[in-house]
């Protein structure tokens, strides 16, 4: 089960987006500084909107922190699935 949350920094007009996997932090992103208009619009984003943002706006954010052990677990599962094909 995954969950995405976002918190705003009004002074910098950025968002910190946290992606959880099985209730544990998996990866943390931060948006680049936004225009006032975009920032106001993004304040109303739902979880699905942030998921779409992460998929489509790759130049508008960067990775702050990644939990490596979770990444390795997920990569191992992916490799195992590929081997089965």
Secondary structure, 3 states (H helix, E strand, C coil): CEEEEEEEECCCCEEEEEEEECCEEEEEEEECCCCHHHHHHHCCCCHHHHHHHHHHCHHHEEEEEECHHHHHHHHHHHHHHHHHC
